[in-house]
Amino acid sequence: MMIRKAKIIEAHERTYETAIIVKQGQSVTCMKRDLWDDTHMWVWCKADDDGEGWIPLECLHLMNNNSATVNRDFNAIELTVAENEIITVHEEVAGWCWSENKKGDTGWIPYKKIDYCSK
């Protein structure tokens, strides 16, 4: 995906102060699943270091109902942003955008809370 500027159309507050951070090939335990925004399946996972958080199903290779291998590096931290803030979107995954604010902070924001700038 091409890196794009975007404007926040609805403020977003980080849900959790800590987030699961996993590397490609790492095993995780799958705790529960949720269909986010009626479109994207997410899985609540627990890593060996006891970190827990939501990972998009598309980032996992399910081994069985309770375990999976991560198929890409993933950091589940969300980014707190204010309405009208301008951000840079680096990637879209499962209805969320990996974004960066002007201070250099990074994290996920729901795609429905941003509007891509024309330039």
Contacts in CASP RR format, 6 or more apart in sequence:
PFRMAT RR
TARGET T0000
AUTHOR 0000-0000-0000
METHOD contacts of the structure
MODEL  1
MMIRKAKIIEAHERTYETAIIVKQGQSVTCMKRDLWDDTHMWVWCKADDD
GEGWIPLECLHLMNNNSATVNRDFNAIELTVAENEIITVHEEVAGWCWSE
NKKGDTGWIPYKKIDYCSK
1 90 0 8 1.000
1 91 0 8 1.000
1 92 0 8 1.000
3 88 0 8 1.000
3 89 0 8 1.000
3 90 0 8 1.000
4 88 0 8 1.000
4 89 0 8 1.000
4 116 0 8 1.000
4 117 0 8 1.000
5 86 0 8 1.000
5 87 0 8 1.000
5 88 0 8 1.000
5 89 0 8 1.000
5 116 0 8 1.000
5 117 0 8 1.000
5 119 0 8 1.000
6 86 0 8 1.000
6 87 0 8 1.000
6 88 0 8 1.000
6 89 0 8 1.000
6 97 0 8 1.000
6 99 0 8 1.000
6 114 0 8 1.000
6 115 0 8 1.000
6 116 0 8 1.000
6 117 0 8 1.000
7 84 0 8 1.000
7 85 0 8 1.000
7 86 0 8 1.000
7 87 0 8 1.000
7 114 0 8 1.000
7 115 0 8 1.000
7 117 0 8 1.000
8 81 0 8 1.000
8 82 0 8 1.000
8 83 0 8 1.000
8 84 0 8 1.000
8 85 0 8 1.000
8 86 0 8 1.000
8 87 0 8 1.000
8 109 0 8 1.000
8 113 0 8 1.000
8 114 0 8 1.000
9 83 0 8 1.000
9 113 0 8 1.000
9 114 0 8 1.000
9 115 0 8 1.000
10 83 0 8 1.000
10 112 0 8 1.000
10 113 0 8 1.000
11 81 0 8 1.000
11 82 0 8 1.000
11 83 0 8 1.000
11 113 0 8 1.000
12 78 0 8 1.000
12 79 0 8 1.000
12 80 0 8 1.000
12 81 0 8 1.000
12 109 0 8 1.000
12 110 0 8 1.000
12 113 0 8 1.000
13 80 0 8 1.000
14 77 0 8 1.000
14 78 0 8 1.000
14 79 0 8 1.000
14 80 0 8 1.000
15 78 0 8 1.000
16 53 0 8 1.000
16 78 0 8 1.000
18 51 0 8 1.000
19 53 0 8 1.000
19 75 0 8 1.000
19 76 0 8 1.000
19 77 0 8 1.000
19 78 0 8 1.000
20 28 0 8 1.000
20 45 0 8 1.000
20 46 0 8 1.000
20 47 0 8 1.000
20 51 0 8 1.000
20 52 0 8 1.000
20 53 0 8 1.000
20 54 0 8 1.000
20 55 0 8 1.000
20 74 0 8 1.000
20 75 0 8 1.000
20 76 0 8 1.000
21 47 0 8 1.000
21 51 0 8 1.000
21 74 0 8 1.000
21 75 0 8 1.000
21 76 0 8 1.000
21 77 0 8 1.000
22 28 0 8 1.000
22 45 0 8 1.000
22 47 0 8 1.000
22 55 0 8 1.000
22 70 0 8 1.000
22 73 0 8 1.000
22 74 0 8 1.000
23 70 0 8 1.000
23 73 0 8 1.000
24 70 0 8 1.000
24 71 0 8 1.000
24 72 0 8 1.000
24 73 0 8 1.000
25 69 0 8 1.000
25 70 0 8 1.000
25 71 0 8 1.000
26 47 0 8 1.000
26 48 0 8 1.000
26 69 0 8 1.000
26 70 0 8 1.000
27 48 0 8 1.000
27 63 0 8 1.000
27 67 0 8 1.000
27 68 0 8 1.000
27 69 0 8 1.000
27 70 0 8 1.000
28 45 0 8 1.000
28 46 0 8 1.000
28 47 0 8 1.000
28 55 0 8 1.000
28 60 0 8 1.000
28 67 0 8 1.000
28 68 0 8 1.000
28 69 0 8 1.000
28 70 0 8 1.000
29 45 0 8 1.000
29 46 0 8 1.000
29 66 0 8 1.000
29 67 0 8 1.000
30 43 0 8 1.000
30 44 0 8 1.000
30 45 0 8 1.000
30 60 0 8 1.000
30 62 0 8 1.000
30 65 0 8 1.000
30 66 0 8 1.000
30 67 0 8 1.000
30 68 0 8 1.000
31 43 0 8 1.000
31 44 0 8 1.000
31 45 0 8 1.000
31 46 0 8 1.000
31 52 0 8 1.000
32 43 0 8 1.000
32 44 0 8 1.000
33 41 0 8 1.000
33 42 0 8 1.000
33 43 0 8 1.000
33 44 0 8 1.000
33 57 0 8 1.000
34 41 0 8 1.000
34 42 0 8 1.000
34 43 0 8 1.000
34 44 0 8 1.000
34 54 0 8 1.000
35 41 0 8 1.000
35 42 0 8 1.000
36 42 0 8 1.000
36 94 0 8 1.000
36 95 0 8 1.000
37 95 0 8 1.000
37 110 0 8 1.000
37 112 0 8 1.000
39 95 0 8 1.000
40 56 0 8 1.000
40 57 0 8 1.000
40 94 0 8 1.000
40 95 0 8 1.000
41 56 0 8 1.000
41 57 0 8 1.000
41 94 0 8 1.000
42 54 0 8 1.000
42 55 0 8 1.000
42 56 0 8 1.000
42 57 0 8 1.000
42 94 0 8 1.000
43 54 0 8 1.000
43 55 0 8 1.000
43 56 0 8 1.000
43 57 0 8 1.000
43 60 0 8 1.000
43 68 0 8 1.000
44 52 0 8 1.000
44 53 0 8 1.000
44 54 0 8 1.000
45 52 0 8 1.000
45 53 0 8 1.000
45 54 0 8 1.000
45 55 0 8 1.000
45 60 0 8 1.000
45 68 0 8 1.000
46 52 0 8 1.000
46 53 0 8 1.000
53 76 0 8 1.000
54 76 0 8 1.000
55 70 0 8 1.000
55 74 0 8 1.000
55 76 0 8 1.000
56 74 0 8 1.000
56 93 0 8 1.000
56 94 0 8 1.000
56 96 0 8 1.000
57 94 0 8 1.000
58 93 0 8 1.000
58 94 0 8 1.000
59 70 0 8 1.000
59 71 0 8 1.000
59 72 0 8 1.000
59 74 0 8 1.000
59 93 0 8 1.000
59 94 0 8 1.000
60 68 0 8 1.000
60 69 0 8 1.000
60 70 0 8 1.000
60 71 0 8 1.000
61 68 0 8 1.000
61 69 0 8 1.000
61 70 0 8 1.000
61 71 0 8 1.000
62 68 0 8 1.000
63 69 0 8 1.000
75 107 0 8 1.000
76 108 0 8 1.000
77 106 0 8 1.000
77 107 0 8 1.000
77 108 0 8 1.000
78 107 0 8 1.000
78 108 0 8 1.000
78 109 0 8 1.000
79 87 0 8 1.000
79 99 0 8 1.000
79 100 0 8 1.000
79 101 0 8 1.000
79 105 0 8 1.000
79 106 0 8 1.000
79 107 0 8 1.000
79 108 0 8 1.000
79 109 0 8 1.000
81 87 0 8 1.000
81 99 0 8 1.000
81 101 0 8 1.000
81 109 0 8 1.000
81 113 0 8 1.000
85 101 0 8 1.000
85 102 0 8 1.000
86 102 0 8 1.000
86 117 0 8 1.000
87 99 0 8 1.000
87 100 0 8 1.000
87 101 0 8 1.000
87 102 0 8 1.000
87 109 0 8 1.000
87 114 0 8 1.000
88 99 0 8 1.000
88 100 0 8 1.000
89 97 0 8 1.000
89 98 0 8 1.000
89 99 0 8 1.000
89 114 0 8 1.000
89 116 0 8 1.000
90 97 0 8 1.000
90 98 0 8 1.000
90 99 0 8 1.000
90 100 0 8 1.000
90 106 0 8 1.000
91 97 0 8 1.000
91 98 0 8 1.000
92 98 0 8 1.000
92 111 0 8 1.000
95 110 0 8 1.000
95 111 0 8 1.000
95 112 0 8 1.000
96 108 0 8 1.000
96 109 0 8 1.000
96 110 0 8 1.000
96 111 0 8 1.000
97 108 0 8 1.000
97 109 0 8 1.000
97 110 0 8 1.000
97 111 0 8 1.000
97 114 0 8 1.000
98 106 0 8 1.000
98 107 0 8 1.000
98 108 0 8 1.000
99 106 0 8 1.000
99 107 0 8 1.000
99 108 0 8 1.000
99 109 0 8 1.000
99 114 0 8 1.000
100 106 0 8 1.000
100 107 0 8 1.000
END
